[in-house]
Amino acid sequence: MAFVPAPNILMVEVRATKELQRIENRFHINCFHEPTLTDIQDVNALMVNQLGSLWAPNLPVDVTINSVFYRSLQDPNAIQLEVPFSPGIQGQHAGLPAANQNTICISLRTGAAGRSARGRLYWLGLSESQYSINTMEPASLPAIVGAVESLRAAIAASSRALTIVSYVANGVPRPGGPVYFVVTNVLAVDAILDSQRRRMPGHGT
């Protein structure tokens, strides 16, 4: 798909490994102006804090967050930067790491109806002690949802917004360009485990 500008939007990729397999979470932040190096530096500071203090304690020990990649979607040649972590931010949740594909989906909700106004974030990985057979343990799921919500709130407190960028409606590209929906709430639709096959060894990246 050809590049489609998304003015004011900063794309963020949390790049990690789980059992040596490369995995990531990608989301979008509305800066409400063309993203600058200062925006990237500010967002990176809050990302380091959130990932280290709230994400890592809920990630298995075989997950290491190695960097965060930032790209302005203002135009094809806009600013981009990858910030590596040395050492990486390692998961701290005790217990045997679960298989790479086992995870839980966190729903990103806005004040608007329709699938275009919702997003999803697949948690980077789980320990086996965080679930029982096919269902998340009662204490584990709220902790993960809380970590994602804390990131949303921190972005909002920085006068930016975690945002759903919708490029397509009813199966066709939006003729006037992408439409934005501000994320106002994050939740787990249910406690049933989800699967990300591309995170399995030998799949995806």
C-alpha positions as CSV (number, residue, x, y, z in Angstrom):
1,M,0.0,0.0,0.0
2,A,1.4,3.4,-1.0
3,F,2.2,5.8,1.9
4,V,-0.9,7.8,3.0
5,P,-0.1,10.9,5.1
6,A,-1.6,11.1,8.6
7,P,-1.0,14.7,9.7
8,N,0.1,15.2,13.3
9,I,0.4,11.5,14.0
10,L,3.5,9.8,15.5
11,M,3.7,6.1,15.0
12,V,5.3,4.2,17.9
13,E,6.6,0.6,17.7
14,V,7.7,-1.1,20.9
15,R,10.2,-3.6,19.6
16,A,11.0,-6.7,21.7
17,T,12.1,-10.3,21.6
18,K,10.4,-13.3,23.2
19,E,12.5,-16.5,23.2
20,L,14.6,-14.8,20.5
21,Q,11.6,-14.2,18.2
22,R,11.1,-10.6,17.2
23,I,7.7,-9.2,18.4
24,E,6.2,-5.7,18.6
25,N,3.3,-3.5,19.6
26,R,2.4,-0.6,17.3
27,F,0.2,2.3,18.1
28,H,-0.4,5.9,17.1
29,I,-0.2,9.2,19.0
30,N,-1.8,12.4,17.9
31,C,0.6,15.3,18.8
32,F,-2.0,17.9,17.5
33,H,0.8,19.4,15.4
34,E,3.5,18.1,13.1
35,P,5.6,15.7,15.2
36,T,9.0,17.0,16.1
37,L,12.2,15.7,17.7
38,T,11.0,17.2,21.0
39,D,7.8,15.2,20.8
40,I,9.8,12.0,20.2
41,Q,12.0,12.8,23.2
42,D,9.0,13.6,25.5
43,V,7.1,10.5,24.4
44,N,10.2,8.3,24.8
45,A,10.7,9.5,28.4
46,L,7.2,8.5,29.3
47,M,7.6,5.2,27.4
48,V,10.7,4.3,29.3
49,N,9.0,5.0,32.6
50,Q,5.8,3.1,31.7
51,L,7.6,0.1,30.1
52,G,10.0,-0.2,33.0
53,S,7.6,0.3,35.9
54,L,4.3,-1.2,34.8
55,W,4.9,-3.3,31.7
56,A,8.0,-5.2,32.7
57,P,6.5,-6.6,36.0
58,N,3.7,-8.2,34.0
59,L,5.8,-9.6,31.2
60,P,7.6,-13.0,31.4
61,V,11.3,-13.2,31.8
62,D,12.0,-14.3,28.2
63,V,10.6,-11.0,26.9
64,T,13.1,-8.2,26.4
65,I,12.1,-4.8,25.1
66,N,15.1,-3.7,23.0
67,S,14.0,-0.4,21.5
68,V,11.2,2.0,20.6
69,F,10.9,3.2,17.0
70,Y,9.2,6.5,16.2
71,R,8.1,7.8,12.8
72,S,6.1,10.9,12.0
73,L,3.4,10.1,9.4
74,Q,3.2,13.7,8.3
75,D,4.8,12.9,4.9
76,P,7.0,10.1,3.4
77,N,10.2,11.9,4.4
78,A,9.2,13.1,7.8
79,I,11.3,12.6,11.0
80,Q,11.9,9.1,12.4
81,L,14.1,7.8,15.1
82,E,14.8,4.4,16.9
83,V,15.8,4.6,20.5
84,P,17.7,1.5,21.6
85,F,17.8,0.3,25.3
86,S,21.1,-1.0,26.6
87,P,20.5,-3.1,28.5
88,G,17.0,-3.9,27.3
89,I,14.0,-3.8,29.6
90,Q,13.5,-7.4,30.6
91,G,10.2,-9.0,31.8
92,Q,10.1,-9.6,35.5
93,H,7.0,-11.8,36.1
94,A,8.0,-14.9,38.0
95,G,7.1,-18.3,36.6
96,L,7.7,-20.4,33.5
97,P,7.3,-18.3,30.3
98,A,4.3,-19.4,28.2
99,A,4.5,-20.4,24.5
100,N,5.2,-17.4,22.3
101,Q,1.7,-17.4,20.7
102,N,-0.2,-17.3,24.0
103,T,-1.3,-13.8,24.9
104,I,-4.3,-11.6,25.8
105,C,-5.9,-9.0,23.6
106,I,-6.5,-5.5,25.1
107,S,-9.2,-3.5,23.3
108,L,-8.6,0.2,22.7
109,R,-12.0,2.0,22.8
110,T,-13.1,5.4,21.8
111,G,-16.3,7.4,22.1
112,A,-17.4,6.3,18.6
113,A,-19.3,3.3,17.4
114,G,-18.1,0.9,14.7
115,R,-15.0,-1.3,14.1
116,S,-13.0,1.6,12.6
117,A,-13.2,3.3,15.9
118,R,-11.7,0.5,17.9
119,G,-8.1,-0.8,18.1
120,R,-6.4,-3.9,19.6
121,L,-3.1,-4.5,21.4
122,Y,-1.8,-8.0,21.9
123,W,0.2,-8.1,25.1
124,L,3.8,-9.0,24.4
125,G,3.7,-12.3,26.3
126,L,2.6,-14.3,29.3
127,S,3.9,-16.5,32.1
128,E,2.1,-19.8,32.6
129,S,1.2,-18.7,36.1
130,Q,-0.8,-15.8,34.7
131,Y,-3.5,-18.1,33.3
132,S,-5.2,-21.4,34.0
133,I,-5.7,-23.7,30.9
134,N,-7.5,-21.1,28.6
135,T,-8.5,-18.4,31.1
136,M,-6.5,-15.5,32.6
137,E,-6.1,-15.6,36.4
138,P,-8.3,-13.0,38.2
139,A,-5.3,-10.9,39.4
140,S,-3.3,-11.0,36.3
141,L,-5.7,-9.6,33.7
142,P,-6.5,-6.4,35.6
143,A,-2.8,-5.8,36.1
144,I,-2.1,-6.0,32.3
145,V,-5.2,-3.8,31.5
146,G,-4.0,-1.3,34.1
147,A,-0.5,-1.1,32.5
148,V,-2.0,-0.3,29.1
149,E,-4.4,2.2,30.7
150,S,-1.6,3.9,32.6
151,L,0.3,4.4,29.3
152,R,-2.9,5.9,27.7
153,A,-3.3,8.2,30.6
154,A,0.4,9.3,30.6
155,I,0.1,10.1,26.9
156,A,-3.0,12.2,27.6
157,A,-1.3,14.0,30.5
158,S,1.5,15.0,28.0
159,S,-1.2,16.9,25.9
160,R,-1.1,14.2,23.3
161,A,-3.6,11.4,22.6
162,L,-3.4,7.7,22.0
163,T,-5.4,7.5,18.7
164,I,-7.0,5.0,16.3
165,V,-6.0,6.0,12.8
166,S,-8.6,4.6,10.3
167,Y,-7.5,4.4,6.7
168,V,-10.3,2.2,5.4
169,A,-14.1,2.2,5.7
170,N,-16.3,-0.5,4.4
171,G,-13.4,-2.1,2.7
172,V,-12.2,0.9,0.7
173,P,-9.7,3.7,1.4
174,R,-11.2,6.8,2.9
175,P,-11.4,9.3,0.1
176,G,-10.4,12.3,2.3
177,G,-7.6,10.5,4.0
178,P,-7.5,8.8,7.4
179,V,-10.0,9.6,10.2
180,Y,-8.8,9.8,13.8
181,F,-10.5,8.5,17.0
182,V,-9.1,9.3,20.4
183,V,-8.8,6.3,22.7
184,T,-10.6,7.0,25.9
185,N,-10.8,3.6,27.5
186,V,-8.9,0.3,27.5
187,L,-10.4,-3.1,28.5
188,A,-10.3,-6.8,28.1
189,V,-13.4,-8.0,26.3
190,D,-13.1,-11.4,28.1
191,A,-10.5,-13.4,30.0
192,I,-10.0,-16.1,27.3
193,L,-6.5,-16.5,26.0
194,D,-5.7,-15.2,22.5
195,S,-3.2,-16.4,20.0
196,Q,-0.6,-14.6,17.8
197,R,0.7,-17.3,15.4
198,R,3.2,-14.9,13.9
199,R,5.1,-14.8,17.2
200,M,5.8,-18.5,17.1
201,P,9.4,-19.5,16.4
202,G,10.0,-19.6,12.6
203,H,6.9,-17.4,11.8
204,G,6.7,-13.7,11.1
205,T,9.9,-11.7,11.7
